[in-house]
């Protein structure tokens, strides 16, 4: 029986984190469990026994912090002695093609079982691929032209070549990667179709959206419109009768930017005559010299409505990250604060929006999210969330609190002292350290620390020159959740 959606955070730090664990989530609905991305160390977080019970892996894009353990996971399923099934992979056509390229050196050759021969192994021998998202009607291929030569062509799904009046190929001088340039019939403009069209477009995609239906009655859907990250990427929706959970994946979510992407027409920068350009099939250089519009209006409209009625797990950055959503730009998104869990955050961050943390567990019930702590469900009602030095804290407003929350250029910070240069002081808070979902007053000195015991209780251990001693301390989360504190709604802090 489906009873909400449970998300265990396996890793939520970026690729350059000192904490590590990168990106990965385990989503459980009823008796079914799926992994969303596999950048977190799967074997450390789950172990081989639990990995055997996973129903499928979903990959949102091919940056290593999101797919780092893909080839190891595929190898595990092939060679572990008590596993008979291949790795079930759910992703889009374009991302699957990138995974084939990236995993080739690890997967496509090995020794025979008697170790006497070096053998070739097909990707399909490791991976049971299930497409989510529609197939593109057109694609770039390398076609045999005879005499040992090959050339690039744009073809439709039947294999018919598409003429240069409708589609061209631009080969990058920097990477050698071919990218398609396509003449949109509605705008009459040249666009890059992978970016211009949403999955619902009948101009470039087939009608079948390939929404994955689990036998327990829920669905898994790939979305593209709001995902803007520079490489092939998708967002993911888990849809039950009562809940919708969306992983937005890495993206720049900025409504102002999105409006510019669809509304601005660009002038082409041609190095050849217009007549030559219209006739040629393959160009070399920068595709941005030829693109006249980045997004369609259809994509913009769909991006705006992508998160309606959904709880969203959304990747975040602090500032000036060209390929992620900056914290200061959250006010320019269509996201709703009480429906969002921020993830992929840097090692140090302060946020008034809920921050995730590796090993936390959330449950979505009727499109409201809670934290799972033991057998209890807790709302996330803190005024501020803070990550620092591998620890996770929550702050509650108090006019006499020990910490000040500052804002500067849309970014928040915390300090125990009133200091110049940190920005505008907003309010004071009491700060609590989160230990396994329980809240304890932040320790101010290095001569003590909280430790979780094997019986689940939390012990405050103090260190002296003579040794250490500890005592059990009481969790304060129940008091804070019940708001057994002063109501500060109308209090001015500065």
TABEL-V785548 format. One record per residue. N is the residue number from 0. PHI is phi as a letter, one per 40 degrees, with the letter a starting at -180 (999 if undefined). OMEGA is omega in radians with two decimals (NA if undefined). NEAR is the number of other ideal C-beta (glycine too) atoms within 10 Angstrom. Layout:
n:N phi:PHI omega:OMEGA near:NEAR
n:N phi:PHI omega:OMEGA near:NEAR
This chain:
n:0 phi:999 omega:3.13 near:6
n:1 phi:c omega:3.12 near:16
n:2 phi:b omega:-3.13 near:12
n:3 phi:g omega:3.14 near:21
n:4 phi:b omega:-3.14 near:24
n:5 phi:b omega:3.13 near:18
n:6 phi:b omega:3.00 near:26
n:7 phi:c omega:-3.13 near:19
n:8 phi:c omega:3.12 near:22
n:9 phi:c omega:3.11 near:24
n:10 phi:a omega:-3.11 near:30
n:11 phi:a omega:3.10 near:29
n:12 phi:c omega:-3.11 near:24
n:13 phi:c omega:-3.05 near:22
n:14 phi:c omega:-3.08 near:14
n:15 phi:b omega:-3.06 near:8
n:16 phi:c omega:3.00 near:17
n:17 phi:c omega:3.14 near:8
n:18 phi:c omega:3.12 near:17
n:19 phi:g omega:3.09 near:17
n:20 phi:g omega:3.02 near:19
n:21 phi:f omega:-2.92 near:26
n:22 phi:b omega:3.04 near:30
n:23 phi:a omega:-3.12 near:27
n:24 phi:a omega:2.98 near:24
n:25 phi:b omega:-3.12 near:20
n:26 phi:b omega:-3.12 near:22
n:27 phi:b omega:3.08 near:17
n:28 phi:b omega:-3.06 near:25
n:29 phi:g omega:3.13 near:17
n:30 phi:c omega:-3.05 near:12
n:31 phi:b omega:3.11 near:17
n:32 phi:b omega:3.10 near:18
n:33 phi:b omega:3.00 near:21
n:34 phi:c omega:2.97 near:24
n:35 phi:b omega:-3.06 near:25
n:36 phi:g omega:-3.05 near:27
n:37 phi:a omega:3.05 near:26
n:38 phi:c omega:3.08 near:26
n:39 phi:c omega:-3.11 near:26
n:40 phi:c omega:-3.00 near:17
n:41 phi:d omega:-3.05 near:25
n:42 phi:c omega:3.07 near:13
n:43 phi:c omega:-3.05 near:12
n:44 phi:c omega:-3.06 near:19
n:45 phi:b omega:-3.06 near:20
n:46 phi:g omega:-3.07 near:10
n:47 phi:c omega:-3.09 near:12
n:48 phi:c omega:-3.14 near:8
n:49 phi:c omega:3.12 near:13
n:50 phi:c omega:3.13 near:22
n:51 phi:c omega:-3.07 near:14
n:52 phi:c omega:-3.13 near:10
n:53 phi:c omega:-3.10 near:19
n:54 phi:c omega:3.13 near:17
n:55 phi:i omega:3.09 near:20
n:56 phi:b omega:3.07 near:25
n:57 phi:b omega:3.13 near:25
n:58 phi:b omega:-3.08 near:25
n:59 phi:c omega:3.04 near:27
n:60 phi:a omega:-2.91 near:24
n:61 phi:b omega:2.93 near:21
n:62 phi:c omega:-2.98 near:20
n:63 phi:c omega:-3.12 near:13
n:64 phi:c omega:3.08 near:22
n:65 phi:b omega:-3.08 near:25
n:66 phi:b omega:-2.99 near:26
n:67 phi:d omega:-3.04 near:21
n:68 phi:c omega:-3.09 near:23
n:69 phi:c omega:-3.07 near:26
n:70 phi:c omega:3.09 near:19
n:71 phi:c omega:3.14 near:15
n:72 phi:c omega:3.09 near:22
n:73 phi:c omega:3.11 near:22
n:74 phi:c omega:3.12 near:16
n:75 phi:d omega:-3.13 near:18
n:76 phi:c omega:-3.12 near:21
n:77 phi:c omega:-2.94 near:17
n:78 phi:b omega:3.07 near:10
n:79 phi:c omega:-2.96 near:12
n:80 phi:c omega:-3.05 near:5
n:81 phi:b omega:3.07 near:7
n:82 phi:b omega:-3.12 near:14
n:83 phi:b omega:-3.07 near:7
n:84 phi:b omega:3.03 near:9
n:85 phi:c omega:3.02 near:15
n:86 phi:c omega:3.09 near:22
n:87 phi:c omega:-3.08 near:16
n:88 phi:b omega:3.04 near:23
n:89 phi:b omega:3.08 near:26
n:90 phi:a omega:-3.12 near:27
n:91 phi:c omega:3.13 near:24
n:92 phi:d omega:-3.10 near:18
n:93 phi:c omega:-3.14 near:19
n:94 phi:c omega:3.10 near:25
n:95 phi:c omega:3.10 near:21
n:96 phi:c omega:3.11 near:14
n:97 phi:c omega:3.10 near:17
n:98 phi:c omega:3.10 near:22
n:99 phi:c omega:3.13 near:15
n:100 phi:c omega:-3.04 near:9
n:101 phi:c omega:-3.05 near:15
n:102 phi:c omega:-3.08 near:20
n:103 phi:d omega:-3.11 near:12
n:104 phi:d omega:-3.12 near:9
n:105 phi:c omega:-2.95 near:14
n:106 phi:b omega:-2.89 near:21
n:107 phi:c omega:3.03 near:15
n:108 phi:a omega:3.06 near:11
n:109 phi:a omega:3.02 near:16
n:110 phi:c omega:3.01 near:10
n:111 phi:c omega:-3.06 near:9
n:112 phi:c omega:3.06 near:8
n:113 phi:c omega:3.09 near:6
n:114 phi:g omega:-3.07 near:8
n:115 phi:c omega:-3.08 near:8
n:116 phi:b omega:2.96 near:9
n:117 phi:c omega:-3.02 near:9
n:118 phi:b omega:3.02 near:11
n:119 phi:c omega:3.14 near:8
n:120 phi:b omega:3.14 near:12
n:121 phi:c omega:3.06 near:9
n:122 phi:d omega:-3.10 near:16
n:123 phi:c omega:3.08 near:10
n:124 phi:c omega:3.10 near:12
n:125 phi:c omega:-2.87 near:24
n:126 phi:b omega:2.98 near:23
n:127 phi:c omega:-3.00 near:13
n:128 phi:c omega:3.04 near:17
n:129 phi:b omega:-3.10 near:15
n:130 phi:c omega:2.88 near:17
n:131 phi:b omega:-2.97 near:26
n:132 phi:g omega:-3.05 near:24
n:133 phi:c omega:2.98 near:23
n:134 phi:c omega:3.03 near:14
n:135 phi:c omega:3.11 near:21
n:136 phi:c omega:-3.07 near:17
n:137 phi:b omega:3.13 near:18
n:138 phi:a omega:3.08 near:18
n:139 phi:c omega:3.09 near:20
n:140 phi:b omega:2.97 near:13
n:141 phi:c omega:-3.01 near:10
n:142 phi:b omega:3.10 near:13
n:143 phi:c omega:-3.14 near:9
n:144 phi:b omega:-3.11 near:10
n:145 phi:g omega:3.14 near:6
n:146 phi:f omega:3.10 near:5
n:147 phi:g omega:-3.11 near:6
n:148 phi:b omega:3.07 near:8
n:149 phi:b omega:3.13 near:11
n:150 phi:a omega:-3.14 near:12
n:151 phi:c omega:3.11 near:14
n:152 phi:a omega:2.94 near:19
n:153 phi:b omega:-3.13 near:23
n:154 phi:b omega:2.99 near:16
n:155 phi:c omega:-3.05 near:14
n:156 phi:c omega:3.10 near:11
n:157 phi:c omega:-3.11 near:6
n:158 phi:g omega:3.14 near:9
n:159 phi:c omega:3.13 near:11
n:160 phi:c omega:3.12 near:13
n:161 phi:b omega:-3.05 near:20
n:162 phi:c omega:-3.07 near:12
n:163 phi:c omega:3.06 near:18
n:164 phi:c omega:-3.13 near:10
n:165 phi:b omega:-3.08 near:14
n:166 phi:a omega:3.09 near:22
n:167 phi:b omega:3.08 near:25
n:168 phi:b omega:3.04 near:20
n:169 phi:b omega:-3.14 near:23
n:170 phi:c omega:-3.11 near:16
n:171 phi:c omega:3.04 near:13
n:172 phi:c omega:-3.10 near:9
n:173 phi:c omega:-3.04 near:7
n:174 phi:b omega:-3.05 near:8
n:175 phi:g omega:-3.11 near:8
n:176 phi:c omega:3.06 near:10
n:177 phi:c omega:3.09 near:18
n:178 phi:b omega:-3.05 near:20
n:179 phi:c omega:3.00 near:21
n:180 phi:b omega:-2.94 near:20
n:181 phi:b omega:3.13 near:22
n:182 phi:c omega:-3.13 near:19
n:183 phi:c omega:-3.07 near:19
n:184 phi:c omega:-3.12 near:9
n:185 phi:c omega:3.13 near:10
n:186 phi:c omega:-3.02 near:14
n:187 phi:g omega:-3.08 near:8
n:188 phi:b omega:3.10 near:17
n:189 phi:c omega:-3.08 near:21
n:190 phi:b omega:2.94 near:22
n:191 phi:c omega:-2.95 near:18
n:192 phi:c omega:-3.14 near:22
n:193 phi:d omega:-3.14 near:15
n:194 phi:c omega:-3.00 near:18
n:195 phi:c omega:-2.98 near:25
n:196 phi:c omega:2.97 near:24
n:197 phi:c omega:-3.12 near:20
n:198 phi:c omega:-3.13 near:22
n:199 phi:c omega:-3.10 near:16
n:200 phi:c omega:3.08 near:21
n:201 phi:c omega:3.08 near:10
n:202 phi:c omega:-3.02 near:15
n:203 phi:b omega:-3.09 near:20
n:204 phi:b omega:3.06 near:21
n:205 phi:c omega:-3.04 near:13
n:206 phi:c omega:-3.07 near:8
n:207 phi:c omega:-3.12 near:10
n:208 phi:c omega:3.12 near:15
n:209 phi:f omega:3.05 near:18
n:210 phi:c omega:-3.05 near:14
n:211 phi:c omega:-3.13 near:19
n:212 phi:b omega:3.08 near:11
n:213 phi:c omega:-3.08 near:18
n:214 phi:c omega:3.06 near:9
n:215 phi:c omega:3.00 near:13
n:216 phi:h omega:3.08 near:13
n:217 phi:b omega:-3.06 near:21
n:218 phi:b omega:3.06 near:14
n:219 phi:b omega:-3.05 near:23
n:220 phi:b omega:3.03 near:20
n:221 phi:c omega:3.05 near:26
n:222 phi:b omega:-3.06 near:24
n:223 phi:b omega:-2.94 near:26
n:224 phi:d omega:-3.06 near:23
n:225 phi:c omega:-3.06 near:27
n:226 phi:c omega:-3.06 near:23
n:227 phi:b omega:-2.96 near:22
n:228 phi:b omega:3.08 near:18
n:229 phi:h omega:3.08 near:13
n:230 phi:b omega:3.11 near:13
n:231 phi:d omega:-3.11 near:20
n:232 phi:a omega:3.10 near:24
n:233 phi:b omega:2.88 near:26
n:234 phi:c omega:-3.07 near:25
n:235 phi:b omega:3.03 near:26
n:236 phi:b omega:2.93 near:20
n:237 phi:b omega:-3.01 near:25
n:238 phi:b omega:3.00 near:20
n:239 phi:b omega:3.10 near:20
n:240 phi:c omega:-3.03 near:7
n:241 phi:b omega:-3.00 near:14
n:242 phi:b omega:2.92 near:23
n:243 phi:b omega:3.08 near:20
n:244 phi:b omega:-3.12 near:27
n:245 phi:b omega:2.93 near:24
n:246 phi:c omega:-3.10 near:24
n:247 phi:c omega:-3.09 near:28
n:248 phi:g omega:3.12 near:26
n:249 phi:c omega:-3.14 near:28
n:250 phi:a omega:2.94 near:22
n:251 phi:c omega:-3.12 near:22
n:252 phi:b omega:-3.08 near:26
n:253 phi:a omega:-3.05 near:17
n:254 phi:d omega:3.13 near:16
n:255 phi:c omega:3.10 near:10
n:256 phi:c omega:-3.13 near:14
n:257 phi:d omega:3.11 near:24
n:258 phi:c omega:3.12 near:14
n:259 phi:c omega:-3.10 near:13
n:260 phi:c omega:-3.10 near:20
n:261 phi:c omega:-3.01 near:17
n:262 phi:c omega:-3.05 near:12
n:263 phi:c omega:3.00 near:11
n:264 phi:c omega:-3.10 near:9
n:265 phi:b omega:3.06 near:14
n:266 phi:c omega:3.08 near:7
n:267 phi:c omega:3.08 near:13
n:268 phi:b omega:-3.04 near:10
n:269 phi:c omega:3.05 near:12
n:270 phi:c omega:3.09 near:10
n:271 phi:b omega:-3.12 near:11
n:272 phi:c omega:3.12 near:9
n:273 phi:d omega:-3.13 near:9
n:274 phi:c omega:3.11 near:8
n:275 phi:c omega:3.14 near:11
n:276 phi:c omega:-3.10 near:16
n:277 phi:c omega:-3.05 near:12
n:278 phi:c omega:-2.99 near:13
n:279 phi:c omega:3.13 near:12
n:280 phi:c omega:-3.09 near:16
n:281 phi:b omega:3.10 near:14
n:282 phi:b omega:3.11 near:22
n:283 phi:b omega:-3.14 near:12
n:284 phi:i omega:-3.08 near:14
n:285 phi:b omega:-3.09 near:14
n:286 phi:c omega:-3.14 near:19
n:287 phi:c omega:3.05 near:12
n:288 phi:c omega:-3.03 near:14
n:289 phi:b omega:-3.11 near:20
n:290 phi:c omega:-3.13 near:20
n:291 phi:b omega:3.09 near:18
n:292 phi:a omega:-3.04 near:20
n:293 phi:c omega:-3.14 near:21
n:294 phi:b omega:2.94 near:23
n:295 phi:c omega:3.05 near:25
n:296 phi:c omega:3.11 near:13
n:297 phi:c omega:3.12 near:17
n:298 phi:c omega:3.13 near:24
n:299 phi:d omega:-3.11 near:20
n:300 phi:c omega:3.14 near:15
n:301 phi:c omega:3.11 near:18
n:302 phi:c omega:-3.13 near:25
n:303 phi:c omega:-3.05 near:16
n:304 phi:c omega:-3.00 near:12
n:305 phi:c omega:-2.99 near:21
n:306 phi:b omega:-3.11 near:24
n:307 phi:c omega:3.09 near:11
n:308 phi:g omega:-3.05 near:11
n:309 phi:b omega:2.83 near:21
n:310 phi:c omega:-3.01 near:24
n:311 phi:b omega:2.94 near:25
n:312 phi:b omega:-2.91 near:27
n:313 phi:b omega:-3.12 near:27
n:314 phi:c omega:-2.98 near:25
n:315 phi:b omega:3.01 near:28
n:316 phi:b omega:3.13 near:22
n:317 phi:c omega:-3.10 near:19
n:318 phi:a omega:2.96 near:13
n:319 phi:f omega:3.05 near:8
n:320 phi:b omega:-2.96 near:16
n:321 phi:c omega:-3.01 near:9
n:322 phi:b omega:3.08 near:15
n:323 phi:b omega:3.03 near:22
n:324 phi:c omega:3.06 near:24
n:325 phi:c omega:3.14 near:20
n:326 phi:d omega:-3.10 near:23
n:327 phi:c omega:-3.12 near:17
n:328 phi:c omega:-3.13 near:19
n:329 phi:d omega:3.12 near:20
n:330 phi:c omega:3.12 near:10
n:331 phi:c omega:3.12 near:16
n:332 phi:c omega:3.03 near:22
n:333 phi:c omega:-3.13 near:15
n:334 phi:c omega:3.09 near:21
n:335 phi:b omega:-3.00 near:12
n:336 phi:d omega:-3.07 near:11
n:337 phi:c omega:3.12 near:12
n:338 phi:b omega:-2.98 near:19
n:339 phi:b omega:2.94 near:22
n:340 phi:b omega:-3.14 near:23
n:341 phi:c omega:-3.11 near:24
n:342 phi:b omega:3.11 near:26
n:343 phi:g omega:-3.07 near:26
n:344 phi:c omega:3.10 near:24
n:345 phi:c omega:-3.07 near:18
n:346 phi:c omega:3.12 near:15
n:347 phi:b omega:-3.13 near:12
n:348 phi:a omega:3.04 near:19
n:349 phi:b omega:-3.02 near:23
n:350 phi:a omega:2.96 near:19
n:351 phi:c omega:3.00 near:17
n:352 phi:c omega:-3.11 near:17
n:353 phi:c omega:3.06 near:22
n:354 phi:b omega:3.01 near:24
n:355 phi:c omega:3.14 near:24
n:356 phi:a omega:3.13 near:20
n:357 phi:d omega:3.13 near:21
n:358 phi:g omega:3.00 near:15
n:359 phi:c omega:-3.13 near:21
n:360 phi:b omega:-3.13 near:15
n:361 phi:b omega:3.05 near:23
n:362 phi:b omega:3.10 near:18
n:363 phi:b omega:3.11 near:25
n:364 phi:b omega:3.11 near:15
n:365 phi:f omega:3.06 near:9
n:366 phi:g omega:2.90 near:14
n:367 phi:b omega:-3.11 near:14
n:368 phi:b omega:3.13 near:24
n:369 phi:b omega:2.98 near:16
n:370 phi:c omega:3.10 near:20
n:371 phi:c omega:3.10 near:17
n:372 phi:b omega:-3.03 near:16
n:373 phi:g omega:3.12 near:10
n:374 phi:c omega:-3.05 near:5
n:375 phi:b omega:2.99 near:12
n:376 phi:b omega:-3.11 near:15
n:377 phi:b omega:2.98 near:18
n:378 phi:c omega:3.08 near:12
n:379 phi:c omega:-2.98 near:16
n:380 phi:b omega:3.12 near:13
n:381 phi:c omega:3.10 near:24
n:382 phi:c omega:3.14 near:17
n:383 phi:a omega:3.12 near:22
n:384 phi:b omega:-2.99 near:23
n:385 phi:a omega:3.06 near:26
n:386 phi:b omega:-3.13 near:22
n:387 phi:a omega:3.05 near:12
n:388 phi:f omega:3.09 near:8
n:389 phi:g omega:3.13 near:13
n:390 phi:b omega:-3.06 near:16
n:391 phi:b omega:-3.08 near:19
n:392 phi:b omega:2.98 near:21
n:393 phi:b omega:-3.13 near:23
n:394 phi:b omega:3.09 near:24
n:395 phi:b omega:-3.06 near:20
n:396 phi:c omega:3.08 near:21
n:397 phi:a omega:-3.12 near:19
n:398 phi:c omega:3.12 near:11
n:399 phi:b omega:-3.11 near:6
n:400 phi:c omega:-3.06 near:18
n:401 phi:c omega:-3.06 near:15
n:402 phi:b omega:3.11 near:21
n:403 phi:b omega:3.03 near:20
n:404 phi:c omega:-3.14 near:26
n:405 phi:b omega:3.04 near:20
n:406 phi:b omega:3.10 near:16
n:407 phi:a omega:-3.13 near:13
n:408 phi:f omega:3.09 near:8
n:409 phi:g omega:-3.12 near:15
n:410 phi:b omega:-3.12 near:16
n:411 phi:c omega:3.03 near:21
n:412 phi:a omega:-3.13 near:17
n:413 phi:b omega:3.04 near:18
n:414 phi:a omega:3.09 near:12
n:415 phi:c omega:3.11 near:12
n:416 phi:b omega:3.05 near:8
n:417 phi:c omega:-3.02 near:11
n:418 phi:b omega:3.05 near:12
n:419 phi:c omega:3.06 near:5
n:420 phi:g omega:3.14 near:6
n:421 phi:c omega:3.12 near:17
n:422 phi:h omega:-3.11 near:16
n:423 phi:c omega:3.07 near:9
n:424 phi:c omega:-3.10 near:15
n:425 phi:b omega:-3.11 near:17
n:426 phi:a omega:3.07 near:20
n:427 phi:b omega:3.13 near:20
n:428 phi:b omega:2.82 near:24
n:429 phi:c omega:-3.06 near:20
n:430 phi:b omega:-3.12 near:23
n:431 phi:b omega:3.06 near:22
n:432 phi:c omega:3.13 near:18
n:433 phi:c omega:3.07 near:22
n:434 phi:b omega:3.12 near:18
n:435 phi:f omega:3.10 near:13
n:436 phi:g omega:3.08 near:18
n:437 phi:b omega:-3.03 near:22
n:438 phi:b omega:3.14 near:24
n:439 phi:b omega:-3.11 near:17
n:440 phi:d omega:-3.13 near:14
n:441 phi:c omega:3.11 near:18
n:442 phi:c omega:-3.04 near:14
n:443 phi:b omega:-3.10 near:10
n:444 phi:b omega:-3.13 near:8
n:445 phi:c omega:-3.09 near:7
n:446 phi:c omega:3.12 near:11
n:447 phi:a omega:3.06 near:15
n:448 phi:a omega:3.06 near:17
n:449 phi:c omega:3.08 near:20
n:450 phi:b omega:3.07 near:11
n:451 phi:c omega:-3.13 near:12
n:452 phi:c omega:3.13 near:10
n:453 phi:c omega:3.11 near:5
n:454 phi:c omega:3.09 near:7
n:455 phi:g omega:3.13 near:9
n:456 phi:c omega:-3.10 near:13
n:457 phi:b omega:-3.11 near:19
n:458 phi:b omega:3.03 near:16
n:459 phi:c omega:-3.09 near:16
n:460 phi:b omega:3.10 near:13
n:461 phi:b omega:-3.09 near:14
n:462 phi:b omega:3.06 near:14
n:463 phi:b omega:3.10 near:9
n:464 phi:c omega:-3.10 near:4
n:465 phi:c omega:-3.11 near:6
n:466 phi:i omega:-3.10 near:7
n:467 phi:b omega:3.08 near:11
n:468 phi:a omega:-3.08 near:12
n:469 phi:a omega:3.05 near:16
n:470 phi:a omega:3.10 near:8
n:471 phi:c omega:3.12 near:10
n:472 phi:b omega:-3.05 near:15
n:473 phi:c omega:3.07 near:11
n:474 phi:c omega:-3.13 near:17
n:475 phi:b omega:-3.06 near:16
n:476 phi:c omega:-3.13 near:21
n:477 phi:d omega:3.13 near:13
n:478 phi:c omega:-3.08 near:12
n:479 phi:c omega:3.12 near:18
n:480 phi:c omega:3.12 near:15
n:481 phi:c omega:3.13 near:9
n:482 phi:f omega:3.07 near:10
n:483 phi:c omega:3.12 near:9
n:484 phi:b omega:-3.12 near:12
n:485 phi:c omega:3.05 near:11
n:486 phi:c omega:-3.05 near:8
n:487 phi:c omega:-2.98 near:16
n:488 phi:d omega:-3.07 near:6
n:489 phi:b omega:-3.10 near:5
n:490 phi:c omega:3.04 near:11
n:491 phi:c omega:-3.07 near:7
n:492 phi:c omega:3.11 near:15
n:493 phi:a omega:NA near:9
